[in-house]
């Protein structure tokens, strides 16, 4: 009797395994949920002092942000970009999101020359919806 009892207990111990499959399913479902619902905020890379405008409108879907510093530096995706490489960068970002629009965040003290070059590069890249960021007055 005692040997049968130990045999049954050994079989139960062998059969008692932790099944990880349901836990992994839940983790993957949560991961998918967070990826889908996360809002990906894109930043140009630097903070600029935008000029004020009384007619400034908020643009809801700005996908490609380009910042121009007061020293004329151009920033895209948190990295400094040479003015000659702006078109290639915008083309790459447009390929990722074909309906993307460009918003240029130019500092108050940025020169118009750099602003025009960035606008020309955006249009040469095939993005014709180009906006200039301003603060509401």
C-alpha positions in Angstrom: 0.0 0.0 0.0 2.8 2.3 0.9 4.6 1.6 -2.3 1.5 2.4 -4.4 1.0 5.7 -2.5 4.6 6.7 -3.2 4.2 5.7 -6.8 1.1 7.8 -7.2 2.8 10.8 -5.5 5.8 10.5 -7.9 3.4 10.4 -10.9 1.6 13.5 -9.7 4.9 15.3 -9.2 6.0 14.4 -12.7 2.7 15.6 -14.1 2.7 18.9 -12.2 4.5 21.3 -14.5 4.1 25.0 -14.8 2.5 25.7 -18.2 4.0 29.0 -19.4 2.0 29.2 -22.6 -1.0 31.2 -21.3 1.3 33.6 -19.5 3.3 34.2 -22.7 0.0 34.7 -24.7 -1.0 37.4 -22.2 2.4 39.1 -22.4 2.3 39.1 -26.2 -1.2 40.5 -26.3 -0.2 43.3 -23.9 2.8 44.0 -26.0 0.7 44.3 -29.2 -1.8 46.5 -27.3 0.8 48.9 -26.2 2.5 49.1 -29.6 -0.8 49.8 -31.3 -2.1 52.3 -28.8 1.1 54.2 -28.2 1.3 57.6 -29.8 4.6 58.1 -31.3 5.6 61.7 -30.7 8.2 62.9 -33.2 10.5 65.7 -32.3 12.9 67.7 -34.4 15.7 67.5 -31.9 16.0 71.0 -30.5 13.7 73.6 -28.8 13.3 76.7 -30.9 11.8 80.1 -30.0 9.0 80.3 -32.6 7.7 83.7 -33.7 4.1 84.6 -32.7 1.3 84.8 -35.2 -2.2 85.9 -34.6 -3.5 83.6 -37.3 -1.6 80.5 -36.2 -3.6 77.3 -36.6 -2.8 74.0 -34.9 -1.8 71.3 -37.3 -3.1 67.9 -36.1 -1.0 65.6 -38.2 2.5 66.8 -38.6 4.7 63.8 -39.5 8.0 65.3 -40.6 9.4 67.9 -38.2 12.4 70.0 -39.3 13.9 72.5 -36.8 16.1 75.4 -37.7 18.1 76.9 -34.8 19.1 80.5 -34.4 22.5 79.6 -35.7 21.1 78.1 -39.0 21.5 74.5 -37.9 19.0 72.1 -39.3 17.7 69.2 -37.1 15.6 66.2 -38.1 14.8 63.3 -35.8 17.0 64.6 -33.0 20.1 64.8 -35.1 21.8 67.6 -36.9 21.6 67.4 -40.6 23.6 69.2 -43.2 21.5 71.5 -45.4 22.5 69.5 -48.5 21.1 66.3 -46.9 17.7 67.7 -45.9 16.1 66.5 -49.2 17.3 62.9 -48.8 16.1 62.8 -45.2 12.7 64.1 -46.1 12.4 61.6 -48.9 13.2 58.8 -46.5 10.6 60.0 -44.0 8.1 60.4 -46.8 8.7 56.9 -47.9 7.8 55.7 -44.4 4.6 57.8 -44.4 3.4 58.8 -47.9 0.7 61.1 -46.5 3.3 62.9 -44.3 3.4 66.7 -44.1 6.4 68.8 -43.3 6.4 71.3 -40.4 9.3 73.6 -40.2 10.1 75.0 -36.7 12.3 77.9 -37.4 13.7 80.0 -34.6 12.9 83.7 -34.5 16.5 84.5 -35.3 17.0 82.0 -38.1 17.8 83.4 -41.4 15.3 83.4 -44.2 17.9 81.8 -46.5 18.0 78.6 -44.5 14.2 78.5 -44.2 13.8 78.8 -48.0 16.4 76.1 -48.6 14.6 73.7 -46.3 11.3 74.5 -48.0 12.8 74.0 -51.4 14.3 70.7 -50.2 10.9 69.5 -48.9 9.2 70.3 -52.2 12.0 68.7 -54.2 11.5 65.6 -52.0 7.8 65.5 -53.2 6.2 67.0 -50.1 4.1 70.0 -51.1 2.2 70.4 -47.8 4.8 72.4 -46.0 4.0 74.6 -43.0 5.9 76.9 -40.8 5.4 76.6 -37.0 4.4 79.6 -35.0 3.2 80.3 -31.5 -0.4 81.5 -31.0 -0.4 85.2 -30.0 
